[in-house]
C-alpha cells in the first residue's frame, strides 16, 4: 500500500551519519512503475561517479558500474520498485556482485512478489501506523505539539479524523498540514464530515484523505499544485525553479503591500511543503519531490489543462492531446526528432513548453533537438509564457523568438548557444533569462536595456563572455545578475551597477583591473545593495593584461558591501594590504571567506573576530611569510578568536615560514574552539608549531609541508589524519589519538616504520601507507597489536623496500576485513597466522614480483575476494583455494578469484570452491587449457573473463553446465580455435564478448538456444567464415560483428530480421566486397542505433534503411567509396547522423544540409 512510510524509513537509514561513515559509496534511485533498466543503471552510475554517462548500452553500463563498485562497500536504495520480471532483476543486480560483501541494497515496494524475487532476506512488511502514533503525528503537524493538551476542544474531532486515515502516515500528515492554520472547531468538523470521504473508488482511486487535502486548499495554491502535474513521478525539483515558473505563469498574485512576489512564491511553496504536498528529496537537501500518490492527485485535478507528453502515447504510438491543454512538459532525450513534437500543432493556446529536467546538474550529456522546432513550431506557439530548452546542443535561436510577446521565462542554460538575436530584446514581458553554463556564449544582445521587466539574468559559468551589453544599468528591476564584467576604457563601466538596487544573492565582479576612476566604484554603491549575500571580486590573472593606474587598495576599499554579506571571495588582487572592512566584526553574517592569489599581500587581515565565520580558505598568498597575532585580531576585550570557525585551509603558500598564535591565548581553549577540519597543503617553508589546543579537531590533512614540526600535539577528537610529504618526526609529536579511526601516510621519505605509539590507536579502523620509499616494516620489532582491536582495513602501496609487514613472531590484528599490498617490489613473504583472521573478506596482492608463495596454512575460511596481480615469481595459489575433493571444499566461501600476470603460477590439481561466482584469469601464458576437474562444483559462477592467455587452446566442456553464468568474456586468446561442442549455458547467460581471438574458427554451437542472451560482441576474429546453424540468439538487444574479415555470408543469411528485440547493431570489416547495405528486409525494423564501418567497397546505403521505423542514430565510418544515402531520404525518426572518413558522402551531405 502507498503512503505507509516505506520511503521515509529508507531515507532515515540512508541519511544516518553512521551509515554515511560505514559505506564508501551510496546511491538512491527512484525506480517507479515504468521500469527501464538502462535508466536505472545510468542513474546509479552517474550518482556514484558524479559524471555524466552517454552510454545507452546495458552491457557497457554494467561494466562501468562494476568497475565503480568493485571491492567497495556500498549502499544502494532502489525505491518504489514494481517490476516482477526476474530476468530484469538479474541483469540489474549483476554489477552489485563486484562490491564488498558488506554492501547492502534496500528495496522498497508495494508488491510482495517483487519483495520475494529481489530479497535475500525476509521482507519487512511495514504495517499501518498504530492509532496512538498516528494521533501523535497528526497533533505534531496540525498543532505543533505531540498531544491535544493545549487544544482540548479539538481532541474529539481530531481523533475521529485520524481514525478515518486508517493508519496511513501520508494521509495523516497531509490532512494535518491542511488544518495547521485552522484552529476553529467547525473547520475541523467540516473536514471530518466531508462527503469526499465516501466517494466510490471507481470514480477516483486517489485516497480520500488526499482528495480532501486538495479540496480544502486555498484557491491560489490549487493552481500551483495542479501545475506540478507537469513533473513526472520521482522528479526532483528546486524551490526557486518552481517559484520562477509559477511567477511566469501568473499564479502569484501580489497584494498591495510591500511583500515581494518572490517572497510570496516562497510562502506558497513552503505552505505546500508544510502540508506534505511536497517533501524533501532523499538524495539532496536542496531538492524536493512529490509522493507518487500526491503526483497522481495532481494529474487528476489538472485534467486536460496540463499534460506530460510521455503520458499521452496510445498503443499505436499516437499522441492523444486535447486542444484545451495550456501547459506541457516532456523528458529530454539524446535525439529529439520532429515526430515527437507533432502533437503540439494541435494546441491553440499553449503557455508552457518545458523540457525536463529544468535543473540540469553538471552531468553534461549532449542532447539534440530538431531544427524544425525553431523553423516552424515555435512561430505557431504565440501564447507561450514559459519556454525551457535547457540541456540541448543549441547553437543559435531564430529571430522569430522576438515574436513571442507573452514570453516571461526563457531557459537556455547548459546549451551551446553562441549568441542571442537582437530580436530577443523585443520581449518586454520577459522576467527570467537563464543562460547559466552556456560556455560558448560570447556576448549578449546590445539591446538588453529594453528588457524592462527582466528580474533574473543568470550568466553563471559563461566563460567566453568577455563584456556586458550596453545600458544594462537600465534594468532597474533586476534581482539576479550573477556577474558583471568591467570593460576597458570607456566601455561598460562599473557605474552601470548604480541603479540596480534590488540585486540579491550572488554577484561576481570580473576584470576589476579595468576600473578607470575610483569615483566609478563609489557610484556603483555596493554598500547599499542589502540583498547581496555572496560577492566574488576578481582581477585579471593574465600577466600581460594592462591594469589601470587606479590604486587597487582604494578600489577594494570602496567596494565595501553591506553587512548582510554571507560569502566573500577575492582573487588576483594586487594591492599591498587589505582594507579594514575585511575582517571587521560588524559583518555579523559572514560565514565564508576565500582569499586567493593576492601576490603583493605580506600580512593577512585580522579575521579572528568575525563572529559567524565557518569556512576560511587562504590560497597562493605568495608574499605572506608570517601568520601572527595580526591574523587573529586579538584585543584586550577579546573572549574567543575565530569563535565559529569549522574549516581552515592554507594552500600553496610558497613563502610562509612561521605560524604563531597570541601568547595570551596559548594556554586556554579560546582560539579555534570549534575547528573541525584543518588543511595545510604545499607550504614548503613553513616550520615551527601548529596551534597546540585544537581539542575539537576532527580531520587534519597536511600535504607537502616537509619542514613542519610541532611540539607534543594533543588531538583527543581527531578521527581522520592524512599526512603526505611531511617530516617523519611530525608523527612522533601527535598524542591522545584515541578517537582516530582513519590514518593515511603517503610519501614520507625517511620513515622506516610507524612510531611505537601508533600500536595504541584503540579506535583505528583504516590504515593506509603509500609511497614510503624507506619503509622496511610497518612497526618496530616486538610491537604488539593487541590495542589495534578495531582495525578493519590495511593497505600498503608503493613501498619498494618493504621486506615484511610485521615481525615474524607477530600476528596481524584479528579484526581485519580488508588487506591490500601493492607495488612492494622487495616483499618476499606474507605474515604467518593469516588463517586466524576470522573476519578477513578481501585480500589483494599486486605487483609484488619477489613473492614466492603464500604462508603454508590455509587462508581464512570466510575470505570472499582474492586478487593476485603481476606477482611474477608466485608459484602456487594459497592453500585451500583449490581443494582435493575432501569435505573442506564446503568450508571455503571464496566468491571472487582474479589472477593476472602471474607467469610462474601453476594450478594445482583439485577443485575451485563451490561458492565461487566470479573468475578472472589474465596474462597467464602458461595456461594452455583449463582442467575439467578444476570447475565441476563451480556451478555458482556468474562471471568468467579470460584474457591474453596466448597458449589457451580450449575452454572446459563443463562450461555448459554453469546455470548461473550471466557473462562470459574471452579476450586475446590467440590459440583458441573452437568453443566446446556442448555449447554455452542457456539458462541465464546475458552477455558474451569474444575479442581478438585471431584463430577462432566459429562461434559456439546452438547459439539460437541462448534465449536469455542480450548482448553479443565479436571483434577481431578474422578466421570466422560463417555463423552457426539456427542463427543468433532470439532476444538480443545489441549485436556487434567487427573485424571478421573472412566472413562472406550475405546479410540475408544472418537472419537478423528475426531479432525483434534488437536495438543496437554495429557491423563492419567483414565482407570487403560489399557494395550496398542493408539488403531489403534483413534488419529488424525496431533498431534504434546502426553503425556501419570499414567496408572499403561500399557505395550506397540502400532504401532498406527506410524500413527502420525506430532508428534514432546512424553512424557511417571509414567507407571511402560510399557515395550516397537512400534517394527517398532517411527515416523520420533519425535524430543524428555521424559520418567519419567517408569523403565522397561527407561532401554530398554538406551540399544538401
Secondary structure, 3 states (H helix, E strand, C coil): CCCCCHHHHHHHHHCCHHHHHHCCEEEEEEEECCCCHHHHHHHHHHHHHCCCCCCCCHHHHHHHHHHHHCCCCEEEEEEEECCCCHHHHHHHHHHHHHCCCCCEEEEEECCHHHHHHHCCCCCCCCCCCCHHHHHHHHHHHHHCCCCCCCCHHHHHHHHHHHHHCCCCHHHHHHHHHHHCCCCCHHHHHHHHCCHHHHCCCCCCCCCHHHHHHHHCCCHHHHHHHHHHHHCCCCCCEEHHHHHHHHHHHCCCCCCCCCCCHHHHHHHHHHHHHHCCCCEECCCCCCEEECCHHHHHHHHHHHCCCEEEHHHHECCCCCECCCCCCCEEEEECCCEECHHHHHHHHHCCCCCEEEEECCCCCCCCCCEEECCHHHHHHHHHCCCCCEEECCCECCCCCCHHHHHCCCCCEEECCCCCCCCCCHHHHHCCCCCEEECCCCCCCCCCCCCHHHCCCCCEEECCCCCCCCCCCCCHHHCCCCCEECEEECCCCCCCCHHHHCCCCCCCEEEEEECHHHCCCHHHHHHHCHHHCCCEEEEEEECCCCCCCCCCCCCHHHHHHHCCCCCCCCEEEEECCCCCCCCCCCCCCCCCCCCEEEEECCCCCCCCCCCCCCCCCCEEEEECCCCCCEECHHHHCCCCCCCCECCCCCEEEEECCCCCCEECCCHHHCCCCCECCCCCEEEEECCCCCCCCCCCECCCCCEEEEEEECCCCCCCEECCCCCEEEEEEECCHHHHCEECCCCCCEEEEECCCCCCCECHHHHHCCCCCEEEEECCCCCCCCECCCCCCCCCCCCCEEEEECCCCCCCCCCCCCCCCCCCCEEEEECCCCCCCCCCCHHHCCCCCEEEEECCCCCCCCCCCCCCCCCCEEEEECCCCCCCCCECCEECCCHHHHHCCCCEEEEECCCCCCCCCCEECCCCCEEEEECCCCCCECCHHHCCCCCCCCEEEEECCCCCCECCHHHHHCCCCCEEEEECCCCCCCCCCCCCCCCCCCEEEEECCCCCCCCCCCHHHCCCCCEEEEECCCCCCCCCCCCCCCCCCEEEEECCCCCCCCHHHHCHHHCCCCCEEEEECCCCCCCEECCCCCCCCCCCEEEEECCCCCCEECHHHHHCCCCCEEEEECCCCCCECCCCCCCCCCCEEEEECCHHHHHHHHHHC
